[in-house]
């Protein structure tokens, strides 16, 4: 069993299990819970390593992972997390902010396609109704319950919708995609907001792991040339793992997280790595880490690309800053990737990242499949009704009744918000950019430019 270093007493952070489902379509087998944790198996009540690759081998690569969301509210530094690397717990609650004071419903669970699908949109406004891959998992959670938070932290009023996508064909068999939709349900503007994926990657034994970064590099494989960005990865120091309860057999590979898509096409703000003894255990330390600082020294060191000493490694890939207006949505896509990485017994120096880079490139193609389906849905709306381009300078350029519902999409086809017409009349509801507005009652599409 992996050690967990408890530096603070955290009695309020939840270790309860609400619902758990497994992504188990291709070479990955990874648990998800609807309190925001993934990679960690909490079905037995005590957190244990849960994510294995490549199936059917029981070779463990991820002990636990989740999302961090940080901002400053009234000069108070706050970070909400769905996975605490220090304890294995979470500050998230398995329903939306609007429901947390009520008893949990049977609907507050993870939905999995094929099978238990679709999620009910009457309870979850952004619930997908059509599958986007061979295996979709969908869940939502929020940071609304104050009792979930580590003092002096408190809720931000953030709803999180998480969708997991996967395919089993040759280019996608080592990949699954995470789509995070963050909804500001606080009633107040949140700015600046930083978002990160935290991962405790244990490749077999946790004692001899290493971390690396592909920040922005051009690769040539055969006749193909492509650029890979925004990848943090983890691997074994000597590429040897003896058989154990966390390693069945075989030469270790690498597990990588890649930021695929973020608002405004932002790249990684930071990739930070550290060992268990250096865990940031308070919100201020977590926030500094999201921004790219060494929280122990205060030095700005955003990209930890050099690793010389094996240990129990953790890593954070962060992106921002974002401004999230009330009831607005931001969407980020990440890929989780397994790949071969070096020969048995080979040390860290001289290993070739080409196979990892190729899978990172394939992850882009997998995402294009998913986005293409979403864009096709928008095209269907357009075919039904009238397409009316407009420029919005100071007021809404078309007459929408106050109570009519609108769906607003960005140029990639991602739904960013739903709201009645009276709220769209406030220009502050949308940041500058190009949007497609679907007037649901009349089945019309408006293209607007906000600036």
C-alpha positions in Angstrom: 0.0 0.0 0.0 1.3 3.5 -0.8 2.0 5.8 2.0 0.0 8.9 2.4 1.8 11.7 4.2 -0.8 13.7 6.3 0.7 17.0 7.2 -2.5 18.6 8.3 -5.5 17.1 10.1 -8.3 17.2 7.5 -11.3 15.7 9.1 -13.8 17.4 6.9 -12.4 16.3 3.5 -14.7 13.6 2.1 -13.5 10.0 1.9 -17.1 8.8 1.3 -17.9 6.9 -1.9 -21.0 8.2 -3.8 -20.7 6.5 -7.2 -17.9 4.9 -9.1 -17.6 3.8 -12.8 -14.7 2.5 -14.8 -13.4 3.6 -18.2 -12.4 0.2 -19.5 -12.8 0.3 -23.3 -9.3 0.2 -24.7 -5.8 -0.3 -23.2 -6.8 1.9 -20.2 -8.8 0.8 -17.1 -9.4 3.9 -14.9 -11.9 4.6 -12.1 -13.9 7.8 -11.9 -16.0 8.9 -8.9 -18.7 11.6 -9.1 -16.9 13.7 -6.4 -14.3 14.6 -9.0 -11.6 12.1 -8.3 -10.2 9.8 -11.0 -7.4 7.2 -11.2 -7.9 6.4 -7.5 -9.9 3.4 -6.5 -12.0 4.3 -3.4 -14.4 1.4 -3.7 -12.9 -0.3 -0.7 -13.2 2.8 1.5 -9.4 3.5 1.5 -7.8 5.2 -1.5 -5.7 2.8 -3.6 -4.0 3.1 -6.9 -6.6 2.4 -9.6 -5.6 3.2 -13.2 -3.8 0.5 -15.1 -2.3 0.3 -18.6 -2.1 -1.6 -20.9 -5.1 -3.9 -20.3 -5.4 -6.7 -19.6 -2.2 -6.4 -17.5 -2.6 -5.1 -13.9 0.3 -2.6 -14.2 -0.7 0.5 -12.2 0.3 4.0 -13.5 -1.9 6.5 -11.6 -2.6 6.6 -7.9 -5.0 9.5 -8.1 -5.8 12.6 -10.1 -8.4 15.5 -10.3 -8.9 19.2 -11.0 -7.7 22.2 -9.1 -9.5 25.6 -9.5 -7.9 28.7 -8.0 -8.8 32.4 -7.8 -8.8 35.4 -5.5 -12.1 36.6 -4.0 -12.1 39.8 -2.0 -8.3 39.5 -1.3 -8.8 35.9 -0.1 -6.8 33.2 -2.0 -9.0 30.1 -2.6 -8.3 26.8 -4.3 -11.0 24.2 -4.7 -9.7 20.7 -5.5 -11.3 17.4 -6.5 -8.3 15.4 -5.5 -6.0 16.1 -2.6 -2.6 14.5 -3.2 -1.8 14.8 0.5 -4.8 12.8 1.8 -6.6 11.2 -1.2 -9.8 13.2 -0.4 -11.8 15.8 -2.2 -13.6 19.1 -1.6 -16.2 18.4 -4.3 -19.8 17.3 -3.7 -21.6 15.0 -6.2 -24.3 17.3 -7.4 -24.7 20.9 -8.7 -24.5 24.0 -6.5 -28.3 24.5 -6.7 -29.0 21.1 -5.1 -26.4 20.7 -2.4 -28.7 21.6 0.5 -31.1 18.8 -0.6 -30.7 15.0 -0.1 -28.7 13.5 -3.0 -31.0 12.2 -5.7 -30.7 8.8 -7.5 -29.9 11.0 -10.6 -26.7 12.2 -8.9 -24.5 9.4 -10.4 -22.2 8.7 -13.2 -23.8 8.0 -16.6 -22.0 5.6 -18.9 -22.6 4.9 -22.6 -23.4 2.3 -23.8 -25.9 1.4 -21.1 -27.0 4.1 -18.6 -27.6 7.0 -21.0 -28.5 9.8 -21.4 -28.3 11.9 -18.2 -31.6 13.8 -17.5 -31.4 17.3 -18.8 -34.3 18.4 -16.6 -32.0 18.1 -13.6 -28.6 18.8 -15.3 -29.0 21.6 -17.9 -25.7 20.8 -19.7 -26.1 17.1 -19.7 -25.2 15.5 -23.1 -28.0 13.6 -24.9 -26.0 12.1 -27.7 -22.8 10.0 -27.2 -19.6 11.3 -28.8 -17.4 8.2 -28.6 -17.5 4.4 -28.2 -17.5 4.9 -24.4 -18.7 8.1 -22.8 -18.8 8.7 -19.1 -20.5 11.8 -17.7 -20.8 13.2 -14.2 -21.1 16.5 -12.5 -20.0 17.8 -9.1 -19.6 21.1 -7.3 -17.6 22.8 -4.5 -20.8 24.1 -2.9 -20.9 22.2 0.4 -18.9 24.1 3.0 -18.4 21.0 5.1 -16.3 19.5 2.3 -13.6 22.2 2.5 -10.3 22.3 4.4 -10.4 25.4 6.7 -10.0 28.2 6.1 -11.0 27.4 2.5 -14.6 27.8 1.4 -16.7 27.3 -1.7 -16.2 29.3 -4.9 -19.7 28.4 -6.2 -18.3 26.3 -9.1 -20.2 23.6 -10.9 -18.0 21.1 -12.9 -19.3 18.9 -15.7 -16.8 16.1 -16.6 -17.1 14.0 -19.7 -14.8 11.1 -20.6 -14.4 9.9 -24.2 -12.7 6.9 -25.6 -12.2 4.8 -28.7 -10.7 1.4 -29.3 -9.2 1.7 -32.8 -5.4 1.6 -33.3 -4.6 5.3 -33.0 -6.9 5.8 -29.9 -6.3 2.6 -27.9 -3.8 4.2 -25.5 -5.8 7.4 -25.0 -8.9 8.8 -23.3 -10.1 12.4 -23.4 -11.3 14.5 -20.5 -13.7 17.4 -21.2 -14.1 19.8 -18.2 -16.8 22.4 -18.3 -16.6 24.9 -15.4 -19.8 26.9 -14.7 -19.6 29.9 -12.4 -22.7 29.6 -10.2 -21.5 32.0 -7.5 -23.5 35.0 -8.9 -20.2 37.0 -9.0 -17.5 37.5 -11.6 -14.4 35.3 -10.9 -11.2 36.8 -12.2 -8.4 35.6 -12.5 -9.1 31.9 -12.5 -6.5 29.2 -12.9 -7.3 25.6 -13.7 -5.0 22.6 -13.3 -4.9 18.8 -13.5 -3.2 17.3 -10.5 -1.8 13.8 -10.8 0.0 11.4 -8.5 1.5 9.1 -11.1 2.9 5.9 -9.6 4.5 3.6 -12.2 4.4 0.4 -10.2 6.3 1.3 -7.1 6.0 4.9 -6.1 9.6 5.2 -4.9 11.5 5.6 -8.2 9.4 7.7 -10.5 10.5 10.6 -12.7 8.8 13.5 -14.5 9.3 15.2 -17.8 7.9 18.0 -20.0 7.3 18.5 -23.7 6.5 22.2 -23.7 6.8 23.0 -27.4 8.8 20.7 -29.7 8.9 19.8 -33.4 9.1 16.0 -34.1 9.8 14.2 -37.3 8.8 10.6 -37.5 9.3 9.0 -41.0 8.0 11.5 -43.5 5.7 13.2 -40.9 6.6 16.4 -39.1 4.4 17.7 -36.3 4.6 20.0 -33.3 3.7 18.7 -29.8 3.0 21.1 -26.9 1.7 21.1 -23.4 2.6 17.6 -22.3 3.7 16.5 -18.8 4.7 12.9 -18.4 5.9 10.4 -15.8 8.1 7.3 -16.1 10.2 4.8 -14.1 13.8 5.7 -13.3 15.5 2.4 -14.3 12.6 0.9 -16.3 12.5 -2.2 -14.2 9.5 -3.1 -12.0 9.6 -6.5 -10.3 6.2 -8.4 -10.0 4.1 -7.1 -7.1 0.6 -6.2 -6.2 0.9 -3.0 -8.3 2.9 -4.5 -11.2 2.0 -7.7 -13.0 4.9 -7.9 -15.5 6.6 -6.1 -18.4 8.8 -3.1 -19.1 7.4 0.1 -17.7 6.2 2.9 -20.0 5.1 6.4 -19.4 1.8 8.1 -18.5 1.3 11.6 -19.9 -1.3 14.4 -19.5 -1.7 16.7 -22.4 -3.6 20.0 -22.5 -5.4 19.8 -25.9 -7.7 22.8 -25.9 -8.4 25.8 -23.7 -10.3 29.1 -24.0 -8.5 31.7 -26.1 -6.1 28.9 -27.2 -4.0 29.3 -24.1 -1.1 27.0 -23.6 0.2 25.7 -20.3 0.7 28.3 -17.7 2.9 25.9 -15.7 4.0 22.3 -15.2 5.2 21.8 -11.7 6.6 18.6 -10.2 7.5 17.7 -6.7 7.7 14.8 -4.2 5.4 13.8 -1.4 7.5 15.7 1.2 6.9 19.0 -0.7 3.2 18.8 -1.1 1.4 22.2 -1.0 -1.2 21.7 1.7 -2.8 25.1 2.0 -4.7 27.2 -0.5 -2.1 29.9 -0.8 0.6 27.3 -1.6 -1.7 25.5 -4.1 -2.5 28.8 -5.8 1.2 29.7 -6.1 1.8 26.3 -7.7 -1.0 26.9 -10.2 0.7 30.2 -11.2 4.0 28.5 -11.7 5.8 29.4 -8.4 7.9 27.2 -6.2 5.6 27.5 -3.1 8.6 26.7 -0.8 11.0 29.3 -2.1 8.7 31.8 -3.8 10.7 31.6 -7.0 8.9 31.8 -10.3 9.8 28.6 -12.0 6.8 27.7 -14.3 8.2 24.8 -16.3 9.9 21.9 -14.4 11.6 20.3 -17.4 14.6 18.8 -15.6 14.4 15.8 -13.2 17.4 14.2 -11.7 16.3 12.3 -8.6 13.8 9.5 -8.5 11.0 9.6 -5.9 7.3 9.7 -5.2 6.4 12.3 -7.9 3.4 14.5 -8.3 2.7 16.9 -11.1 0.4 19.8 -11.9 -0.5 21.1 -15.4 -2.2 24.5 -15.1 -3.7 27.0 -17.5 -5.0 30.5 -17.1 -5.9 33.2 -16.3 -9.5 33.1 -17.2 -12.4 35.4 -16.5 -15.6 33.6 -15.7 -18.7 35.8 -15.6 -21.8 34.7 -13.5 -23.5 31.7 -15.2 -20.8 31.5 -17.8 -18.9 28.4 -18.8 -15.3 27.7 -19.8 -14.3 24.4 -21.4 -10.9 22.6 -21.3 -9.9 19.3 -22.9 -7.1 17.1 -21.7 -5.8 13.8 -23.0 -4.5 10.9 -20.8 -2.0 8.9 -22.7 0.0 5.7 -22.1 3.1 4.9 -24.2 6.2 2.7 -24.3 9.2 4.7 -23.1 12.6 3.0 -23.4 14.1 -0.4 -23.0 14.1 -2.5 -19.8 16.9 -1.4 -17.5 17.5 1.8 -19.5 18.2 4.9 -17.4 16.6 8.3 -17.9 19.3 9.7 -20.3 18.9 9.0 -23.9 15.4 7.7 -24.0 13.4 8.5 -27.1 10.1 10.4 -26.7 9.0 9.6 -30.3 6.4 7.0 -29.4 5.0 9.3 -26.8 5.0 12.2 -29.2 3.2 10.2 -31.8 0.4 9.3 -29.4 0.2 12.9 -28.3 -0.4 13.7 -32.0 -3.0 11.0 -32.3 -4.8 12.5 -29.3 -5.3 15.7 -31.4 -7.0 13.5 -34.0 -9.2 11.9 -31.4 -10.3 15.3 -30.2 -11.1 16.4 -33.7 -13.5 13.5 -34.0 -15.3 14.6 -30.8 -15.5 18.3 -31.8 -16.6 17.4 -35.4 -19.7 15.7 -33.9 -20.4 18.7 -31.8 -20.0 21.1 -34.8 -22.2 18.8 -36.9 -25.0 19.3 -34.3 -24.7 23.1 -34.7 -24.9 22.6 -38.5 -28.1 20.8 -38.0 -29.5 23.8 -36.2 -28.4 26.0 -39.0 -30.1 23.8 -41.6 -33.4 24.1 -39.7 -33.5 27.8 -39.5 -32.1 31.1 -40.6 -28.5 32.1 -40.3 -28.3 35.8 -39.4 -24.8 37.4 -39.0 -24.6 40.4 -36.7 -22.1 42.6 -34.9 -22.8 43.5 -31.3 -21.3 46.7 -30.3 -23.5 48.1 -27.5 -26.8 46.2 -27.6 -28.3 43.0 -28.9 -28.8 43.4 -32.6 -32.0 41.4 -32.8 -35.2 41.5 -30.9 -35.4 38.5 -28.6 -38.3 38.3 -26.0 -37.1 38.6 -22.5 -38.0 35.1 -21.4 -37.0 33.1 -24.5 -34.2 30.6 -24.0 -30.9 30.9 -25.9 -28.0 28.5 -26.3 -24.6 30.1 -27.0 -21.7 28.3 -28.7 -18.2 29.3 -29.3 -16.5 29.0 -32.7 -15.3 25.4 -32.0 -18.9 24.3 -31.5 -18.7 24.0 -27.7 -21.8 25.1 -25.7 -20.6 27.8 -23.3 -23.9 28.9 -21.7 -27.7 28.8 -21.7 -29.7 31.8 -20.6 -32.9 33.7 -21.1 -33.0 36.7 -23.5 -33.2 39.3 -20.7 -29.7 38.3 -19.5 -28.2 38.4 -23.0 -29.2 42.1 -23.2 -26.3 42.7 -20.7 -23.2 42.8 -22.9 -21.1 41.7 -19.9 -22.5 38.2 -20.2 -20.1 37.5 -23.1 -16.4 38.4 -23.3 -15.1 39.7 -26.7 -15.2 37.1 -29.5 -17.3 35.3 -32.1 -20.4 33.3 -31.0 -23.3 31.4 -32.5 -26.6 32.0 -30.7 -29.3 29.4 -31.1 -32.8 30.8 -30.6 -34.5 27.6 -29.5 -38.1 28.5 -30.0 -37.7 29.8 -33.6 -34.8 27.4 -34.5 -32.7 30.3 -35.8 -28.9 30.7 -35.5 -27.3 34.2 -35.1 -23.6 34.7 -35.5 -22.5 37.7 -33.5 -19.1 39.4 -32.9 -18.7 41.0 -29.5 -16.0 43.6 -29.0 
